Amino acid sequence: MGGDSGGTFWGALLGFVISGGNPFGAALGASIGNAIDSGLNKQRIGPKTRGQDILLHNVWLEFDCYENGEEGFKIHLSFEIHGYTNQDIVCFCYFTDRQGQPFRGQRQGYQDAKGRLIVGEIFSCPYKSAAYDDFTLFMPYDAFFFGEKRQLLMIGNVAFVKIREEIANYHRAFEITLTR
């Protein structure tokens, strides 16, 4: 799922790179930053347009996975998308503590312009409505910044954006504890 829809098309590099290795541009990066900064106390922020929606149904994690020789975990998502035919959408996950403060990353390809830990992928749905039963994001363990801590308790948040527009933001989609 997802895939390479020409991330370099988006323009300037902001530090956050989609799974395929392509950079997000300034406008899309700003949308992602706004999604992270928006109403962290809200359970879900939804679309403002009738007939368009993305509904997250399920999130599950798979630990100790390998992708391209790196060890990490996979974030599996099940969701429906309606009314975004042939539009580039970014599905991404960002991590916060229980108070809503974003975690810092330590790998440029897995953080936004402000250094916040993030992973995502661009996809385009060719249909008016579709169900994605296993949309997967891979997060390498070495992207997490532990500092002096031996353990991180994090809240995983899932958001969907397109250029200059936040579509849906699911805060507290899952919890994860990592130990080094």
C-alpha positions, 0 to 999 in steps of 0.5 A: 500500500501507499507507495512512491507518488513522487515525493520530490515533486513536493519541493524543499526538504524539511527533514521528514522523509516518507518510507520510500525515501522521498522528502516532503515539501514546505506546504505539505510539511507545514500541514503535517506540523499543523496537524501535530500542533493542533488540539492535542486534547481532542480525540479526533479532528475530522474533515470540514467537507461533506462527502469526504472522510477518513475513518480509522478503524483499527491500529495494531503493532508488530514488534521486532520486524526488519525492513531494508536491514533495519530492526523496528516495528510496524504500525498496521492501520485499517481505515476507510477513505471517502471522497478523495479520489486520485488525491495525494494523501499523507498517512503519518504517525507521530509520538507524544508523551501522556501530556501531549508533548511530542517526542524527539527523534534522532534520525533525520529521515524520521523527524519533522523540521522541528525534530519531532519523531514521525513516520509516514507515507503518501498514498493516492486512492483511485476510487471514490471510496475504499477500505485499507485493511493493512496499511503499514508504516515501518518505524526503526528502533534507532529513530527514537531518542532515549537520552538518559531514559531507559524506557519510553512510554509513548502515545501513538497518534495517527493523522491524514493530511494533504497540502494545506489541509488536515483531513483527520487526526486520531489522537491516542490511537495506541500506546507503546513502551520501548526499552533500550 
